[in-house]
Amino acid sequence: MAMNVHKTPISDAWILEPKVFEDDRGFFLESYSERTFAEIGITQRFVQDNHSCSKRGVLRGLHYQVEKGQGKLVRVVTGEVLDFFIRKKDECKIAGIADVIIDPGFGFAKTIAHNFQLLKDLSVFKMLGAPLLVGLSRKSSVYKTLGISAEEALNGTTVMNTIALMNGANILRVHDVKEAKEAIKLYEAVSAGSQPD
């Protein structure tokens, strides 16, 4: 079976976790399997499998059809990491910790593809209402993708830092401070629409 299936306390709601098959070309996962669905008793015919990505600052909800009901197949890409931070933020609040910074942890127990997806979906973490810290400096996701060494990854790091800023990062953890400050200055100038002095 190409999916791990988990029953939830909600009647007729299942968590279907696709198994990711990865190699040097990228990754593959099965997002829909009629056979797997039938094994857990889902016999409704699915007409579509949609994947949407919201723009920065947008959180979409589910809607339903009143007259003609539909079964919903929802795929969560960054949910596992997001769920972790929701729980930890609640634990911090209970412990009386008010100042929290969110660091999604690029490179820790994730594949290159996972890191890129996390970076792409970074704006989702803004819903937590805490500053976002991103540490992409000379990470293997950068230098392995470019086929270079970590020492040669300054340009790639600057590009990744700029993407992180564009997707909502507030703090960059870096090795190369001067270059990161320049990236931040340019990003802020573009965001503000300002002209150089």
Buried (B, 14 or more C-beta within 10 A) or exposed (E): EBBEEEEEEEEEEBEBEBEEEEEEEEEEBBEBBEEBBEEEEBEEEEEEEEEEEEEEEEEEEEEEEEEEEEEEBEBEBBBEBBEEBEEBBEEBEEEEEEEBEBBBBBBEEBBBBBBBBBBBBBBBBBEBEBBBBBBBBBBEBBBBBEEBEBEEBBEBBBBBBBBBBBBBBBBBBBEBEEBBEEBBEEBEEEEEEEEEE
